[in-house]
Structures are given as structure tokens and as C-alpha cells.
């Protein structure tokens, strides 16, 4: 079980870093081929979704933190497959698709904030605010305030950088909480922390 939990945290960390990298590519090179970006993003989402599904299936589904993981994995894998199979259609609806994805991911961030509050972590409200910020940014992408594709790519890039950074911050905070709980009362199985 320990190895599965380590793998889950590693997957979460890799996904967060991937968000930041993709966001920076979209911010710095928005004029790059849209089809290429769709395929890269589609492959990443498909891989992440499949890893989330497999991780959920190999884990005890009673653990509260992971209840939405299967749903999120299915959404990510489905969106990734669509990005790969019909990239031209995706480009016409790019900001809407990414906006929905960002909202779903941010809702999981809100779930993590609720879990931190349940564990009486003093910074749980910051995770809540970051999750709400992600929901708002996803809504902005869905509203498509920009008609120019380059501006949409830049906004999407900024949202992905924000999402990756907030996920990394949440991961750090949860790991800090687990280390603090370990000091108070040693636990046999550490569900989150990876050294």
C-alpha cells in the first residue's frame, strides 16, 4: 500500500509540473501550431487520466481524499482522447474544453481544502481560495472573452500555470500537515507524504 500511495503523490506532482510546463508553452509561444499543442495536451491528459483511473482501482475507495479521483480520471482521459482524435474541432472549442477541465480540477482542489479543514490544518482556507480562483478562471475560459486565438492560448497558458502552482502548493501543505501529525502521534501508514 505504501508504494501505491507514493505513486499517487508522484503522479500528482508530475501532473502539477506538467500543468506549469504546458502553461508556459502556451504563454510564451501562442503562435505555435494549434494542432501540435492539441496533440501534446491530449496525450498528457490521456496519460494522466489513465494513471488516475488505475491508481484509483488499486486503492481502497473508502479513503475520503480519493473519492472523486475515478471521475476526474475518466474526464481527463476522455478529453485527452478527443484532443488526439479530432484536434481541428478541439481548436474551435479550445477555451471551453479547457475551462471545463480547469473547473473539474479546481473542484478537486476544493475537496482537498475540505479535507485539510477536517484535519484542522490552519491554512485550509488558502487552499479553499486557490480552488475558488481556479473555478473562476475556468469560468472565464468558458465565457471566451477573447476572439483572437492567440489571446485564448495565452489566457489558457496563464490558467495552467496558476493551476500547476496551486496544486504544488496544496501538495506541499498536505505533506507539511502529515509531517506535523507524525510528530504529534506516529502513524503506521502515511497516506500522503513521500520523502
Residue pairs with C-beta under 8 A, 6 or more apart in sequence:
1 60
1 189
2 189
2 190
4 55
4 58
4 59
5 59
5 189
5 190
5 191
5 192
5 194
6 194
7 55
8 55
8 59
8 66
9 171
9 175
9 192
9 193
9 194
10 194
11 48
11 51
11 52
11 55
12 167
12 171
13 168
13 171
15 48
15 167
16 163
16 164
16 165
16 167
16 168
16 171
17 164
17 168
18 44
18 48
18 164
19 160
19 161
19 163
19 164
19 167
20 160
20 161
20 164
20 165
20 168
21 164
22 40
22 41
22 44
22 157
22 160
23 156
23 157
23 158
23 159
23 160
23 161
23 162
23 163
23 164
24 157
24 161
25 32
25 37
25 157
26 37
26 153
26 154
26 156
26 157
26 160
27 154
27 157
27 158
27 161
28 157
30 149
30 150
30 151
30 153
30 154
30 157
31 150
34 87
34 91
34 94
34 149
34 153
35 87
35 88
35 91
37 153
38 83
38 84
38 87
38 90
38 91
38 94
39 83
39 84
39 87
41 80
41 83
42 79
42 80
42 81
42 82
42 83
42 84
42 87
42 90
43 80
43 83
43 84
44 80
45 76
45 77
45 79
45 80
45 83
45 101
46 76
46 77
46 80
46 81
46 83
46 84
47 80
48 73
48 76
48 77
48 80
49 72
49 73
49 74
49 75
49 76
49 77
49 78
49 79
49 80
50 73
50 77
51 73
52 69
52 70
52 72
52 73
52 76
52 77
53 70
53 73
53 74
53 77
55 69
55 73
56 66
56 69
56 70
56 73
57 70
59 66
61 67
61 70
63 191
64 115
64 118
65 111
65 112
65 115
65 191
65 192
67 111
68 107
68 108
68 111
69 108
72 104
72 105
72 108
75 101
75 104
76 101
79 97
79 100
79 101
82 89
82 90
82 97
83 90
83 97
90 97
91 149
94 149
94 152
94 153
94 156
95 141
95 142
95 144
95 146
95 152
95 155
95 156
96 141
96 142
96 144
98 138
98 141
98 156
98 159
98 160
99 138
99 139
99 140
99 141
99 142
99 143
100 138
100 142
101 138
102 134
102 135
102 137
102 138
102 141
102 159
102 160
102 163
103 134
103 135
103 138
103 139
103 142
105 134
105 163
105 167
106 131
106 132
106 133
106 134
106 135
106 137
106 138
106 163
107 131
107 135
109 127
109 130
109 131
109 134
109 166
109 167
109 170
110 128
110 131
110 132
110 135
112 127
112 131
112 170
112 174
113 124
113 125
113 127
113 128
113 130
113 131
113 170
114 124
114 128
116 123
116 124
116 127
116 173
116 174
116 177
117 124
117 125
117 128
119 177
119 181
121 173
121 177
123 173
126 169
126 173
127 169
127 170
127 173
130 166
130 169
130 170
131 166
133 162
133 166
134 159
134 162
134 163
134 166
137 159
137 162
137 163
138 159
140 155
140 159
141 152
141 155
141 156
141 159
144 152
146 152
146 155
174 192
175 192
175 193
175 194
178 190
178 191
178 192
178 193
179 193
181 187
182 190
182 193
